[in-house]
């Protein structure tokens, strides 16, 4: 109530805070905020997305940039997400994102995605239209094992795997 500045938590549609889930579990805090649509947790310390609990199924926009995340296990409980901003973490496995049927915008800038095949998971998100992947190893080479190749074009490879993508790294995806 103090953070939101209201007595009636039913009214809260957006909330911004920093948390350290090593000290405080957020557990079921979403149950107290049934109309929360946007949650900004940038620069928090989240051991796992699971620490957000399973009561944020109504959330549309989630910011978790610079939170120390190494995986996305538990993101499926945020089943209504349309926008997910998870820049500057250590995420390399995108398989959990296949459960987010409504995802339209995904910011993965500065993560650890080192295999272009991870983009196949995003290709299953039929509504994904804006993707940011700059600053990931896949921008330089298609896999951790492969050597850098001057002819490798990550934009063309991403577009092949996610044909319905409209914007890649803030540039129309058609521009490869």
C-alpha positions in Angstrom: 0.0 0.0 0.0 2.9 2.3 0.8 4.6 1.6 -2.6 1.4 2.0 -4.6 0.3 5.1 -2.6 -3.3 3.8 -2.3 -5.4 2.0 0.3 -7.4 0.0 -2.2 -4.9 -2.4 -3.9 -7.7 -3.3 -6.4 -6.9 0.0 -8.1 -3.3 -0.6 -8.7 -2.6 -1.2 -12.4 1.2 -0.5 -12.4 3.9 -0.9 -9.8 7.6 -0.2 -9.8 9.9 -1.5 -7.1 13.3 -3.1 -6.4 13.4 -6.4 -4.5 16.0 -8.9 -3.4 14.3 -12.3 -3.4 17.1 -13.8 -1.3 15.6 -11.8 1.5 12.0 -11.4 0.5 9.9 -13.8 -1.5 7.2 -12.2 -3.5 5.3 -15.5 -3.3 1.6 -14.5 -3.7 1.9 -10.8 -3.8 0.1 -10.8 -7.1 -3.0 -12.1 -5.3 -3.3 -8.7 -3.5 -3.0 -6.8 -6.8 -5.6 -8.5 -9.0 -5.7 -5.6 -11.6 -1.9 -5.2 -11.8 -1.0 -5.0 -15.5 2.5 -3.6 -15.5 5.3 -4.5 -13.1 8.8 -2.9 -13.2 11.5 -4.8 -11.2 14.6 -3.4 -13.0 17.8 -3.6 -11.0 16.3 -6.1 -8.5 18.0 -9.3 -7.5 15.9 -12.2 -8.6 17.3 -15.7 -8.0 14.6 -17.1 -10.3 11.4 -15.9 -12.1 9.7 -18.5 -9.8 10.2 -16.0 -7.0 7.5 -13.9 -8.5 5.0 -16.6 -7.6 2.1 -17.9 -9.6 -0.4 -15.1 -9.1 0.6 -12.7 -11.9 -1.3 -14.4 -14.7 -3.0 -11.1 -15.5 0.2 -9.1 -16.0 0.7 -7.6 -19.5 4.1 -5.9 -19.2 7.0 -7.1 -17.1 10.4 -5.4 -16.8 13.2 -7.4 -15.2 16.4 -5.8 -16.7 19.6 -6.2 -14.8 18.2 -8.6 -12.3 20.8 -11.4 -12.3 18.5 -13.9 -14.0 20.2 -17.0 -15.5 17.0 -18.7 -16.7 13.3 -18.1 -17.3 11.9 -21.1 -15.4 8.5 -20.1 -14.0 7.8 -17.4 -16.6 4.8 -19.5 -17.9 2.8 -18.4 -14.8 2.8 -14.9 -16.4 0.6 -16.3 -19.1 -0.9 -13.0 -20.3 2.4 -11.2 -20.9 2.4 -9.1 -24.1 5.7 -7.3 -23.4 8.8 -8.8 -21.6 11.9 -6.7 -21.0 14.8 -8.9 -19.7 17.9 -7.1 -21.0 21.3 -7.4 -19.3 20.8 -10.7 -17.5 22.6 -14.1 -18.2 19.8 -15.9 -20.1 20.8 -18.4 -22.7 17.8 -20.8 -22.8 14.6 -19.4 -24.4 12.5 -22.6 -24.3 10.3 -21.3 -21.5 9.1 -18.5 -23.7 7.1 -20.9 -25.9 4.3 -20.8 -23.2 3.7 -17.1 -23.6 1.1 -17.1 -26.3 0.4 -13.4 -26.2 4.0 -12.1 -26.3 4.4 -9.3 -28.8 7.6 -7.5 -27.6 10.7 -9.1 -26.2 13.9 -7.4 -25.2 16.8 -9.8 -24.7 19.6 -7.3 -25.2 22.9 -8.1 -23.6 22.1 -11.7 -22.5 24.0 -15.0 -23.1 22.1 -16.5 -26.1 24.9 -18.2 -27.9 23.0 -20.6 -30.2 20.8 -19.3 -33.1 18.6 -22.3 -32.8 17.2 -20.8 -29.6 15.3 -18.4 -31.9 13.1 -21.4 -33.0 11.4 -21.2 -29.6 10.4 -17.6 -30.4 9.2 -18.6 -33.8 6.5 -20.5 -32.0 5.2 -17.2 -30.5 2.9 -16.3 -33.3 2.3 -12.7 -32.1 5.9 -11.8 -31.5 6.5 -8.7 -33.6 9.4 -6.8 -31.9 12.6 -8.5 -30.7 15.9 -7.1 -29.4 18.9 -9.5 -29.4 21.8 -7.2 -29.9 24.6 -7.8 -27.4 24.1 -11.6 -27.4 26.8 -14.0 -28.7 24.4 -15.0 -31.6 25.0 -11.6 -33.2 28.6 -12.6 -33.9 28.3 -16.3 -34.7 25.6 -19.0 -34.9 26.8 -21.2 -32.0 29.3 -21.4 -29.3 31.3 -24.0 -31.3 31.4 -22.2 -34.6 34.1 -19.8 -35.6 33.3 -16.2 -36.5 32.3 -16.0 -40.2 32.3 -12.6 -42.0 29.4 -13.9 -44.1 27.3 -14.8 -41.1 24.2 -12.5 -40.9 22.3 -12.9 -37.6 19.5 -10.7 -38.8 18.8 -13.0 -41.8 19.0 -16.1 -39.6 16.6 -14.7 -37.0 14.2 -13.7 -39.8 14.2 -17.2 -41.2 13.4 -18.7 -37.8 10.8 -16.0 -36.9 9.2 -15.0 -40.3 6.4 -13.0 -38.7 8.8 -10.6 -36.9 8.3 -7.0 -37.8 11.2 -5.3 -35.9 14.6 -6.7 -34.9 16.9 -4.5 -32.8 14.6 -1.5 -33.5 15.0 -1.8 -37.3 12.4 -3.3 -39.7 13.1 -7.1 -39.7 12.9 -7.0 -43.5 16.2 -5.1 -43.6 18.7 -7.9 -43.4 
